[in-house]
């Protein structure tokens, strides 16, 4: 299989390393194949690099581009509204319109505040939960990603599955050097999808816990759907012990349905975090929640601020994205195309005698080489053969198909039947070669 030429990207990376730490502005960008790639433009389901390579894109820029690259309505809305100004440090009409749309579409969105990214919105939710309950800790789950800040940068990596210790009292490891040791004392962590273990833990520790935070679908590791009754069980336990239930919908928001996973599953949390797909690639997030929780921000008992919040461009992008999603309603199609691709990958793997596990709801899904028939929590995902996955991802990249390195695929409203057929054809060829 002939590799693509990446020489211009390599030259730019050498230049970039002289002024950018590692040559990149986000750690994950280092790990493309064969190195960080420099891109020139994107259109629909395709992205193009400086060497002229054209990729069928299933990364969607780590998820935000639910409408595909360069959607004309989004770009025009941003350009038109930006002509009125960039940032007022004051209120403007489209900010109200966006908030009204979220209030109408998202079950938990009685009140909200806009931020710039998911990481800061998560910390805002923790602050509200602590202030209302008077308790200090939050309960979270192994392998769930809630941003890169100190108190959530634990429990998303491990030297080995054995190093994690018991399910009842897991060990946690820092994701990065430089974390303050005391930051791991802010939370209790458990394996996901085990409601009995959550019940047992809350029996002993509910007096310490202000909030439970979870991805409604464990997208960042394995794309694992919740077991039947798990989310409802969390809802009931939080009601029982006066604990905030927080859904991190940074990935699932606007992807599982226009009202997020909470509308898809019919479980309403107390607060939720939306980002990524909401803004079609522009830097915006929202903390939304029930009035009884968000009123603490309303009354300035909990301070939330940010000079760059709700800039004209970001608000216009989010409002335009929602307008397209409501008008086109691409969800049935995205589920169908995602499941068609998943089935095609399973068949391609079986035909080539590979132990490829493909799982997820469809609009996003994960692949991994393992002998397990399913993965249900982070510990299960450690059975994946990472080296073999790396070979597959790299070979797909050389065949002009771009996939997130940990095996996560995203489907956009811009993907076509032909795109899916092509991805299956190429995957079959690649699986036959590794």
Secondary structure, 3 states (H helix, E strand, C coil): CCCCCCHHHHHHHHHHCCCCHHHCCCHHHHHCCCCCCCEEEEEECEEEECCCCEEEECCHHHHCCCCCECCHHHHHHHHHHHCCCCCCCCCCHHHHHHHHHHHHHCCCCCEEEEECCHHHHHHHHHHHHHHHHCCCEEEEECCCCCCCCHHHCECCCCCCCHHHECCCCECCCECCCCCCHHHHHHEEEECCCCHHHHHHHHHHHCCCEEEEEECCCECCCCCECCCCCHHHHHHHHHHHHCCEEEEEECCCECCCECCHHHHHHCCCCCEEEECHHHHCCCCCEEEEECHHHHHHHHCCCCCCCCCCCCCHHHHHHHHHHHHHHHHHCCHHHHHHHHHHHHHHHHHHHHHCCCCEEEEECCCEEEEEECCCCCCCCHHHHCCCCHHHHHHHHHHHHHCCEECCCCCEEECCCCCCHHHHHHHHHHHHHHHCCC
